[in-house]
Amino acid sequence: MEPLLFQQSKKKPAYPSFLTGFVRKGVPFRGAIDPFRCVAKELELVEQNLLRSIRSTEHILTEISAHLILGGGKRIRPMVTLLAFKVFGGQKTADIVDIATAIELIHTATLLHDDILDGAEIRRGKESAYKKFGLKPTLISGDFLFIKAFEFAGKFDATVVQWTADACTHLTEGEILQGFFNRNMNVTLEDYLEIVKRKTASLFQTGAKIGAYLAGASPAFVEEIAEYGLNLGIAFQMIDDVLDVVGHKELLGKPIGMDLRDGNPSLPIILAIRGGQRQVAEAFQSDHLTNEMIQATLKAIGQGSAIDKTKNYSRSYAELASKPIKKLPPSLYRDGLKTLVQLIVERNF
Amino acid sequence: MEPLLFQQSKKKPAYPSFLTGFVRKGVPFRGAIDPFRCVAKELELVEQNLLRSIRSTEHILTEISAHLILGGGKRIRPMVTLLAFKVFGGQKTADIVDIATAIELIHTATLLHDDILDGAEIRRGKESAYKKFGLKPTLISGDFLFIKAFEFAGKFDATVVQWTADACTHLTEGEILQGFFNRNMNVTLEDYLEIVKRKTASLFQTGAKIGAYLAGASPAFVEEIAEYGLNLGIAFQMIDDVLDVVGHKELLGKPIGMDLRDGNPSLPIILAIRGGQRQVAEAFQSDHLTNEMIQATLKAIGQGSAIDKTKNYSRSYAELASKPIKKLPPSLYRDGLKTLVQLIVERNF
């Protein structure tokens, strides 16, 4: 066994910089095990990888990549990947760190392209790359980060390459599907789930799967942890949706109401419409909402039952995510995976 | 040895559809060996790969990809890759076909993103995907094709993955560098060459290198064929630049004068400016040229010496590309590589 990274020392714990967000924002840790600290050493190596990978002869590519990568980010996808590796006794740290890096690079690349697609002005508490640097260099930087992810993931065997490529394909398909249901009243809960599975949960699921696979877990266990990742990702997105209605700009690092503004069918919006809130239905279909209209609609959603219902759905998927954990070999990493589910559902940022 | 694919049969030769362009347009084949027909069987497998790879649950991704892939394209990059494999006696056709597919997918992905960056309306004789389908699906389809390329290339060993990733990185860096010198009078011939090496020649070079490497060529031969690919790519781009000034819209499948319109520092533009053509210098710096101004400037460039000079430069790089060929083991594939140099320099489309 490795030394217990999560043993409490008497000194102030040296949280890596990317953890301070969670700690500062005071999320309660119900379980004894902080999932971040379980893999803090490996996450630090991921950070180093990320920084090394974005070096380029063209300074602007490095600058735009760094703008986003150094701008925070919860690093939850790499964390899931690392924990899924550790929980099955994985030893070759360098390998899993490389895959965790690839997963985060893919996520970052899609953020850059998403900001272009959404015309987003704010990301991670500051001007979006798109707003700051313009379309051309931002688009190219997204490609650049995809390529860097390929560099990290391409070293692995055909299974890992295929799973990673499939996750990326799902991301693009989820993006298209979301576009199809943009301001589209025909969207169902099934459609919503399909979008979320592809656009968000797929990368969580794939990171978890690859972590277990590279640790040498049995195919049955790989499937269990894939279920964990999938359902954790779904719960995660549902809370993202909630926070876009009732969250705080300062904690989120971006304005709320973006889903309404962009016409994205978030779960609270769909549920409010199905609950008969005509104001929400009208706002959802409108492509020229003023800020005042957005704020009024958010308030209306918050006053109805859609937020509570969405939180309940999120808890149900969190419950689904927790089930497979019980079947895993007991370890502190298993407890870390469990705490992570709580953290994700209870977060306010 | 394989059966001679290029033996003339008495019947009308069954050119694959992607070859008819060259034949129809009447490019003279000075050498006896048609490089297309040397690897026609493998190119057909590349076509099948391309078509299979663009299937998606989201129809629009397939439609946009097919719009470009079925819209023609000279398939010169896959051809170079295949010939470089065959010339060294490579046998595992499935492998080289997969890499040739990856190279063409990368090229196609960059075309989709380039059309967004340039606001291009026409590509390969029809509306560009960007014009026809809009920014969002076109951007996502570019990502989709990059991912499919990764699927094909990611199966290979670390060397192939690294070379492919490096080529892609060079593409993005070349794009940035070209943006930096957009309408920028400081651009030098050295800058031009650097842009072309990264943005165009790198993918030719990498395809050639990987072809030789996978065929088991010695490192010295891999370097020779890399030189071939690099210089062929440079000569190719220079002729592209020429055709953008004096080419025919119908043969090119796109309007001419795009470099002027977009402020791209093409070699004829740079040479005309250095030759003292003030009208060209003014047009190059202007971001609001009318069609008439573009046509008048093209005419001015055509009347000066810039086109002849660019063709001479192209011939010099073609000469550089031809040199390493002489050192290769003699074969019909070697003659195919040689003819390809001529074809590229003498083409009018």
Interface residues (C-beta under 8 A of the other chain):
Chain A: S56 T57 E58 I60 L61 A109 T110 H113 I116 L117 L135 K136 P137 L139 I140 S141 G142 D143 F144 F146 I147 K148 F150 E151 A153 G154 K155 A158 V161 Q162 T164 A165 C168 T169 L171 T172 E173 E175 I176 L177 G179
Chain B: S56 T57 E58 I60 L61 A109 T110 H113 I116 L117 L135 K136 P137 L139 I140 S141 G142 D143 F144 F146 I147 K148 F150 E151 A153 G154 K155 A158 V161 Q162 T164 A165 C168 T169 L171 T172 E173 E175 I176 L177 G179
